[in-house]
Each structure stands twice: as structure tokens, then as C-alpha cells.
Amino acid sequence: YIGGIGGALLLVLINPVSALYFLIFEAILQQVDGNILGPYILGNSTGLSSFWVIFSIMFFGALWGAVGWVIGVPVFAVVYALFRKVSDALLRKRGLTLETGVYEELAYMENGEMKFLGDQASTRFNAKRPQSNWKRLLHIGKKLSADAKKRTFTG
């Protein structure tokens, strides 16, 4: 912001309207740089997503102030890496894959065997893919409509 203020002061002497445009552009540029571009670049260099970069800056900044802003991302990156290594080691110890995509359709595990959603051999419960919210609302709406026609409501 300091550079933008200095540039705007010089522009005010030449053309005040241009100075206003410059300040608006500078504010937008600072927001994009600080909230999008900076976390993206910092996330790529530390292995964290942009969300975790912003989270660590806010969390450690609230915890330790200006010092937290500076050391928050590196500290969080180390903690994140440690948790990742521990979770990977525990998965390997149990003979499970590290690929997260495998677990998206997983309902539960029984005796070391993976039971997936929609699996007919499920012994614990009939695992089904959850309906979308729209289908649930449509089902509830149809039930209420049928109850209204019968003039009986079943909570």
C-alpha cells in the first residue's frame, strides 16, 4: 500500500481522476495478490493447499501476532507433513492403499476387507449411495402431497 499511496500522491498533482483510478486498481491488485496469488505460490512451495496457507496465517497470526504471520506457514507445513507421514505409515502397516480415490466409495471395512457402497455382499448393512438433496426433497414433497390428499399427516 505504501508504494500505491506514493504513486497516487504524484498522480494527484497531474490528474486527480487518474489518481482515483490508480488507487482502485492498486486496492484490487493488493487483494488478488494477498488473497489468491500469494497463498497459491506459497502453497506450491510448501506442499499445502491455498486454504491451509490462509488458515495457518490466520491461526498463528491470532495466536502469536506478527511473528505468527511470518512463521505460521512453515510451522503448519511441518505439522502437516508429520501427520501425513504418520497416517501413511499407519495405512501401510494395515496393508491399505495410500490412494485416496479408493476410499471415496468405501462404506466400511470388515475383517480387513473393504466393503463398498452398493455392494450386494454387505453383511453389516445394506450400503447404498446417499441420495442427492434434491431427490430427498422431492421424496418428502411427494409424501406430504399424498398425505394432504388423504388428509392424514404422519410427522
Phi and psi in degrees as GROMACS dihedral restraints (atoms count N, CA, C in turn):
[ dihedral_restraints ]
;  ai    aj    ak    al  type     phi  dphi    fc
    3     4     5     6     1   -63.5    20    10
    4     5     6     7     1   -44.0    20    10
    6     7     8     9     1   -64.4    20    10
    7     8     9    10     1   -37.4    20    10
    9    10    11    12     1   -66.3    20    10
   10    11    12    13     1   -38.1    20    10
   12    13    14    15     1   -66.9    20    10
   13    14    15    16     1   -42.7    20    10
   15    16    17    18     1   -61.9    20    10
   16    17    18    19     1   -43.7    20    10
   18    19    20    21     1   -64.8    20    10
   19    20    21    22     1   -38.7    20    10
   21    22    23    24     1   -66.6    20    10
   22    23    24    25     1   -38.1    20    10
   24    25    26    27     1   -62.2    20    10
   25    26    27    28     1   -40.9    20    10
   27    28    29    30     1   -66.6    20    10
   28    29    30    31     1   -39.6    20    10
   30    31    32    33     1   -68.7    20    10
   31    32    33    34     1   -30.6    20    10
   33    34    35    36     1   -60.0    20    10
   34    35    36    37     1   -36.8    20    10
   36    37    38    39     1   -66.0    20    10
   37    38    39    40     1   -31.6    20    10
   39    40    41    42     1   -90.3    20    10
   40    41    42    43     1   -53.8    20    10
   42    43    44    45     1  -154.4    20    10
   43    44    45    46     1   106.9    20    10
   45    46    47    48     1   -60.5    20    10
   46    47    48    49     1   -33.5    20    10
   48    49    50    51     1   -66.8    20    10
   49    50    51    52     1   -40.7    20    10
   51    52    53    54     1   -63.4    20    10
   52    53    54    55     1   -35.1    20    10
   54    55    56    57     1   -64.3    20    10
   55    56    57    58     1   -38.9    20    10
   57    58    59    60     1   -65.1    20    10
   58    59    60    61     1   -45.7    20    10
   60    61    62    63     1   -59.2    20    10
   61    62    63    64     1   -41.3    20    10
   63    64    65    66     1   -62.9    20    10
   64    65    66    67     1   -43.2    20    10
   66    67    68    69     1   -65.2    20    10
   67    68    69    70     1   -39.2    20    10
   69    70    71    72     1   -63.9    20    10
   70    71    72    73     1   -46.1    20    10
   72    73    74    75     1   -61.2    20    10
   73    74    75    76     1   -42.8    20    10
   75    76    77    78     1   -63.2    20    10
   76    77    78    79     1   -40.9    20    10
   78    79    80    81     1   -65.1    20    10
   79    80    81    82     1   -43.3    20    10
   81    82    83    84     1   -63.8    20    10
   82    83    84    85     1   -44.5    20    10
   84    85    86    87     1   -60.5    20    10
   85    86    87    88     1   -43.0    20    10
   87    88    89    90     1   -63.6    20    10
   88    89    90    91     1   -40.2    20    10
   90    91    92    93     1   -66.3    20    10
   91    92    93    94     1   -44.6    20    10
   93    94    95    96     1   -63.6    20    10
   94    95    96    97     1   -43.5    20    10
   96    97    98    99     1   -65.7    20    10
   97    98    99   100     1   -46.2    20    10
   99   100   101   102     1   -75.9    20    10
  100   101   102   103     1   -31.0    20    10
  102   103   104   105     1  -105.5    20    10
  103   104   105   106     1   -17.0    20    10
  105   106   107   108     1  -121.6    20    10
  106   107   108   109     1   -61.2    20    10
  108   109   110   111     1   -67.6    20    10
  109   110   111   112     1   -46.2    20    10
  111   112   113   114     1   -60.5    20    10
  112   113   114   115     1   -52.1    20    10
  114   115   116   117     1   -61.5    20    10
  115   116   117   118     1   -34.1    20    10
  117   118   119   120     1   -64.5    20    10
  118   119   120   121     1   -47.8    20    10
  120   121   122   123     1   -65.9    20    10
  121   122   123   124     1   -45.0    20    10
  123   124   125   126     1   -64.7    20    10
  124   125   126   127     1   -37.6    20    10
  126   127   128   129     1   -64.7    20    10
  127   128   129   130     1   -39.5    20    10
  129   130   131   132     1   -64.8    20    10
  130   131   132   133     1   -36.4    20    10
  132   133   134   135     1   -78.7    20    10
  133   134   135   136     1   -23.2    20    10
  135   136   137   138     1  -104.2    20    10
  136   137   138   139     1   -12.1    20    10
  138   139   140   141     1    86.7    20    10
  139   140   141   142     1     8.4    20    10
  141   142   143   144     1   -99.0    20    10
  142   143   144   145     1   153.9    20    10
  144   145   146   147     1   -76.6    20    10
  145   146   147   148     1   164.0    20    10
  147   148   149   150     1   -59.0    20    10
  148   149   150   151     1   -35.9    20    10
  150   151   152   153     1   -59.1    20    10
  151   152   153   154     1   -47.2    20    10
  153   154   155   156     1   -68.7    20    10
  154   155   156   157     1   -30.9    20    10
  156   157   158   159     1   -64.6    20    10
  157   158   159   160     1   -49.8    20    10
  159   160   161   162     1   -63.9    20    10
  160   161   162   163     1   -41.8    20    10
  162   163   164   165     1   -59.6    20    10
  163   164   165   166     1   -46.4    20    10
  165   166   167   168     1   -66.6    20    10
  166   167   168   169     1   -37.2    20    10
  168   169   170   171     1   -64.4    20    10
  169   170   171   172     1   -45.0    20    10
  171   172   173   174     1   -67.3    20    10
  172   173   174   175     1   -44.7    20    10
  174   175   176   177     1   -65.3    20    10
  175   176   177   178     1   -53.2    20    10
  177   178   179   180     1   -72.4    20    10
  178   179   180   181     1   -28.0    20    10
  180   181   182   183     1   -65.0    20    10
  181   182   183   184     1   -40.9    20    10
  183   184   185   186     1   -69.2    20    10
  184   185   186   187     1   -32.5    20    10
  186   187   188   189     1   -77.5    20    10
  187   188   189   190     1   -46.3    20    10
  189   190   191   192     1  -121.6    20    10
  190   191   192   193     1     5.1    20    10
  192   193   194   195     1    75.1    20    10
  193   194   195   196     1  -141.4    20    10
  195   196   197   198     1   -62.6    20    10
  196   197   198   199     1   -33.9    20    10
  198   199   200   201     1   -64.0    20    10
  199   200   201   202     1   -37.2    20    10
  201   202   203   204     1   -64.5    20    10
  202   203   204   205     1   -33.0    20    10
  204   205   206   207     1   -63.1    20    10
  205   206   207   208     1   -38.1    20    10
  207   208   209   210     1   -78.1    20    10
  208   209   210   211     1   -46.6    20    10
  210   211   212   213     1   -99.2    20    10
  211   212   213   214     1    -1.8    20    10
  213   214   215   216     1   -61.3    20    10
  214   215   216   217     1   -48.3    20    10
  216   217   218   219     1   -66.6    20    10
  217   218   219   220     1   -47.3    20    10
  219   220   221   222     1   -61.7    20    10
  220   221   222   223     1   -40.4    20    10
  222   223   224   225     1   -63.7    20    10
  223   224   225   226     1   -45.3    20    10
  225   226   227   228     1   -65.4    20    10
  226   227   228   229     1   -37.1    20    10
  228   229   230   231     1   -62.2    20    10
  229   230   231   232     1   -40.1    20    10
  231   232   233   234     1   -66.1    20    10
  232   233   234   235     1   -46.1    20    10
  234   235   236   237     1   -62.2    20    10
  235   236   237   238     1   -42.5    20    10
  237   238   239   240     1   -61.9    20    10
  238   239   240   241     1   -44.1    20    10
  240   241   242   243     1   -63.9    20    10
  241   242   243   244     1   -39.7    20    10
  243   244   245   246     1   -63.8    20    10
  244   245   246   247     1   -46.0    20    10
  246   247   248   249     1   -61.6    20    10
  247   248   249   250     1   -39.0    20    10
  249   250   251   252     1   -63.9    20    10
  250   251   252   253     1   -44.9    20    10
  252   253   254   255     1   -63.6    20    10
  253   254   255   256     1   -42.4    20    10
  255   256   257   258     1   -64.5    20    10
  256   257   258   259     1   -45.9    20    10
  258   259   260   261     1   -65.7    20    10
  259   260   261   262     1   -38.7    20    10
  261   262   263   264     1   -63.2    20    10
  262   263   264   265     1   -41.8    20    10
  264   265   266   267     1   -64.2    20    10
  265   266   267   268     1   -41.1    20    10
  267   268   269   270     1   -66.1    20    10
  268   269   270   271     1   -38.6    20    10
  270   271   272   273     1   -65.1    20    10
  271   272   273   274     1   -44.1    20    10
  273   274   275   276     1   -62.4    20    10
  274   275   276   277     1   -40.5    20    10
  276   277   278   279     1   -60.3    20    10
  277   278   279   280     1   -35.4    20    10
  279   280   281   282     1   -89.1    20    10
  280   281   282   283     1     2.1    20    10
  282   283   284   285     1    74.3    20    10
  283   284   285   286     1    27.4    20    10
  285   286   287   288     1  -102.2    20    10
  286   287   288   289     1   155.8    20    10
  288   289   290   291     1   -76.2    20    10
  289   290   291   292     1   154.3    20    10
  291   292   293   294     1   -91.5    20    10
  292   293   294   295     1    -7.3    20    10
  294   295   296   297     1   -73.9    20    10
  295   296   297   298     1   117.0    20    10
  297   298   299   300     1   -70.5    20    10
  298   299   300   301     1   -24.6    20    10
  300   301   302   303     1   -62.1    20    10
  301   302   303   304     1   -27.0    20    10
  303   304   305   306     1   -64.9    20    10
  304   305   306   307     1   -32.8    20    10
  306   307   308   309     1   -85.0    20    10
  307   308   309   310     1    -4.6    20    10
  309   310   311   312     1   -65.9    20    10
  310   311   312   313     1   -35.2    20    10
  312   313   314   315     1  -100.0    20    10
  313   314   315   316     1     6.1    20    10
  315   316   317   318     1   -76.3    20    10
  316   317   318   319     1   128.4    20    10
  318   319   320   321     1   -90.6    20    10
  319   320   321   322     1   -49.5    20    10
  321   322   323   324     1  -167.0    20    10
  322   323   324   325     1   175.0    20    10
  324   325   326   327     1  -121.5    20    10
  325   326   327   328     1   138.0    20    10
  327   328   329   330     1  -134.0    20    10
  328   329   330   331     1   119.1    20    10
  330   331   332   333     1    54.2    20    10
  331   332   333   334     1    40.9    20    10
  333   334   335   336     1    77.5    20    10
  334   335   336   337     1     1.5    20    10
  336   337   338   339     1  -103.6    20    10
  337   338   339   340     1   134.8    20    10
  339   340   341   342     1   -80.6    20    10
  340   341   342   343     1   131.0    20    10
  342   343   344   345     1  -111.8    20    10
  343   344   345   346     1   120.9    20    10
  345   346   347   348     1   -98.3    20    10
  346   347   348   349     1   160.0    20    10
  348   349   350   351     1   -59.0    20    10
  349   350   351   352     1   134.9    20    10
  351   352   353   354     1    81.6    20    10
  352   353   354   355     1     3.7    20    10
  354   355   356   357     1   -71.7    20    10
  355   356   357   358     1   123.0    20    10
  357   358   359   360     1   -72.3    20    10
  358   359   360   361     1   -21.1    20    10
  360   361   362   363     1   -87.8    20    10
  361   362   363   364     1    12.8    20    10
  363   364   365   366     1   -64.5    20    10
  364   365   366   367     1   126.8    20    10
  366   367   368   369     1   -99.7    20    10
  367   368   369   370     1   -24.1    20    10
  369   370   371   372     1   -82.3    20    10
  370   371   372   373     1   -45.8    20    10
  372   373   374   375     1  -158.8    20    10
  373   374   375   376     1   163.9    20    10
  375   376   377   378     1   -81.2    20    10
  376   377   378   379     1    95.4    20    10
  378   379   380   381     1   -72.7    20    10
  379   380   381   382     1   123.5    20    10
  381   382   383   384     1  -128.8    20    10
  382   383   384   385     1   150.8    20    10
  384   385   386   387     1   -68.4    20    10
  385   386   387   388     1   130.2    20    10
  387   388   389   390     1   -63.1    20    10
  388   389   390   391     1   143.0    20    10
  390   391   392   393     1   -70.7    20    10
  391   392   393   394     1   155.5    20    10
  393   394   395   396     1   -70.0    20    10
  394   395   396   397     1   161.1    20    10
  396   397   398   399     1   -60.8    20    10
  397   398   399   400     1   -34.9    20    10
  399   400   401   402     1   -66.1    20    10
  400   401   402   403     1   -40.0    20    10
  402   403   404   405     1   -66.5    20    10
  403   404   405   406     1   -38.7    20    10
  405   406   407   408     1   -62.9    20    10
  406   407   408   409     1   -45.8    20    10
  408   409   410   411     1   -63.2    20    10
  409   410   411   412     1   -39.6    20    10
  411   412   413   414     1   -63.4    20    10
  412   413   414   415     1   -42.6    20    10
  414   415   416   417     1   -62.6    20    10
  415   416   417   418     1   -44.9    20    10
  417   418   419   420     1   -63.6    20    10
  418   419   420   421     1   -42.1    20    10
  420   421   422   423     1   -62.2    20    10
  421   422   423   424     1   -41.7    20    10
  423   424   425   426     1   -64.9    20    10
  424   425   426   427     1   -40.5    20    10
  426   427   428   429     1   -64.4    20    10
  427   428   429   430     1   -44.0    20    10
  429   430   431   432     1   -64.2    20    10
  430   431   432   433     1   -38.5    20    10
  432   433   434   435     1   -64.6    20    10
  433   434   435   436     1   -42.9    20    10
  435   436   437   438     1   -65.4    20    10
  436   437   438   439     1   -40.8    20    10
  438   439   440   441     1   -63.9    20    10
  439   440   441   442     1   -37.6    20    10
  441   442   443   444     1   -66.6    20    10
  442   443   444   445     1   -37.6    20    10
  444   445   446   447     1   -67.1    20    10
  445   446   447   448     1   -37.0    20    10
  447   448   449   450     1   -82.4    20    10
  448   449   450   451     1   -13.5    20    10
  450   451   452   453     1    62.4    20    10
  451   452   453   454     1    33.6    20    10
  453   454   455   456     1  -127.6    20    10
  454   455   456   457     1   129.8    20    10
  456   457   458   459     1  -117.2    20    10
  457   458   459   460     1   130.4    20    10
  459   460   461   462     1  -115.4    20    10
  460   461   462   463     1    46.9    20    10
